[in-house]
Amino acid sequence: MYQIGAATYLQEHVPQLLQGRLGGSSVGSLLATTIVCGIPLQLVRETLLKTAKASRAHTLGPFSPFFPLEEPLLKNLLEMLPEDAHIRASGRLHLSLTRASTLENE
């Protein structure tokens, strides 16, 4: 949630910082994607809060093996992406990925 607040502040007070290339890893990649694609950060915040609330029904919360954390997030976030997300992101969005088999960053 901290990252969403920081990104919202940047959008409101220094939007020129977010006009060029953006990059990130982990939740930073999610935020960079939403900013580049023009998805309102408030929608992302609501989705994260709703998912966190649903996870509380399980003993270990989001760490429970019985709570599929990525499923509701992926479903909701994919619905938010505009059809031209690939065009908006091209040349602007840079994500850090780790290959699971080798644990190397690419």
Secondary structure, 3 states (H helix, E strand, C coil): CHHHHHHHHHHHHCHHHHCCCEEECCHHHHHHHHHHCCCCHHHHHHHHHHHHHHHCCCCCHHHCCCCCCHHHHHHHHHHHCCCCHHHHHCCCEEECCEECCCCEEC
